[in-house]
Amino acid sequence: MSGARPARPPHPRGVKRGFVPPWIDRQRRFSWLKTLVLAGACLPAGFIVFWWATGQLGALPVNAAQHLSGIWTVRFVLLALAATPARAVFDRSRVVLVRRMLGVTAMVYALGHFSLFVVDQNFVLPTVALEIVKRIYLTIGFTALLGLVALGTTSTDAMVRRMGHGWKRLHRLIYPIAVLMLTHHFLQAKVNVSTAVFAAGLFVWLILWRVLPVWARVRPVALAGLGVLAGALAAGIEFGWYGLATRIDPWRVLMANLDISHGLRPALWVGIAGLAVAGLAVPLRPGAMRAGWQGINTIFRKISLTRAGGRS
């Protein structure tokens, strides 16, 4: 028909042009992966709100919620940084679909963390500003927050197109921002730095993976060595922290890694996590299970043929 209108590209019902909900992929199709990650991103905040409402955050709920939101900020930054290794090691290209979502989630939790600090200061903004200037760990944390906001607000497709190559240069700041966040975490935790050491060890693994030769980034042996090295460096970070920032004997802390009767130290967990990645590098790759079953069937077929030949 000459008067027929040209067909419009399909898009989800109720979705405005130019706006793509976080559960929709680039082809404007529903994505289970993005939906599950979005739900997982909201889950920690939901638990914090629930614990606060039910009085499970103790006598100082604002401080407890602030602490938890800060920890989850670090975790989501590490998850965002882990997307690229996960794509390569496990050969799952769709993992990068959620990398930007995880980074924006980290920004949201960081803003929540800072907002709770403002609440704790009774919304007196001059006091908030004075505390940030006076206390070095708050200065470092606020600098990291500004960096996350800069990255989060430029994480749209429009900003990527507008900034061109400058977008990649800007978003490489995630590495120094992560260092600032971990430093803030250590300074705030002071003595009990187990979660900070574990996070620092995982960050070391993520950085070292990126400096490996490309051919070694998916090799289980190289990944196993990387896990052991990251665990050892995490133990060194813990040793250095207790030696420089506390009066606790760092040698006793270091030797505690050899005594598992009271549980595993964070450096050991870093090593275990690294070895787990190495152990799963092959099985989780697409086609690995199918190839494994084919290999087993081939072995049994050869055994059956050998036995049949022996009976004849």
Disulfide bonds with the S-S distance in Angstrom:
none
